[in-house]
């Protein structure tokens, strides 16, 4: 299929993806050998790549990042802590919550793992410079990027504002008697911001007006 000008775009994309996966899978044995040499498991490597020295991660956030339950996270963190690669810290905002960070040894181990993972294979180094530039540019366009933050619509913003408004402030406006006994709507109270709560002295003024 390679070089076939009549192939569909989807067929070419499928062939490119297959070749890309084949190249990546061919490097797994080398990576696994280095990981075993460090005494790590694939789960340990996954944990090290997510953790950092300066950004503590709660156990709950790690469970979400690793797509596993809390018991698996606890087992992995315990294993890494026994080897001195991570440590648990108490959150300053909530001492009941423990966060996990890499130790100095954990940081060095992570750097060594990344250096191995990012080392280009011989086949890639065998490409000429224009081919490497074209491949890099194409893969850069495939790199995942954070999704843009979506601005909530008017209806959502109104529901959020209502949820954070005290119940008394959300009460319906009271019906009061205006001049000549005609019913009218109470104006918003300037000193509380709620409806149906007249300003001090407003009731006395209404009686005098009647």
Secondary structure, DSSP 8 states (H G I E B T S, - for coil): -TT-TTS-HHHHHHHHHHHHHHHHHTTHHHHHHHHHHTT--HHHHHHHHH--SSS-EEHHHHHHHHTS-HHHHHHHHHHHHHTTSEEEEE-SS-TT-EEEEE-HHHHHHHHHHHHHHTS--HHHHTS-HHHHHHHHHHHHHHS----------HHHHHHHHHHTS-TGGGS---EEE-GGG-EEE----TTT--TT---TTHHHHHHHH-
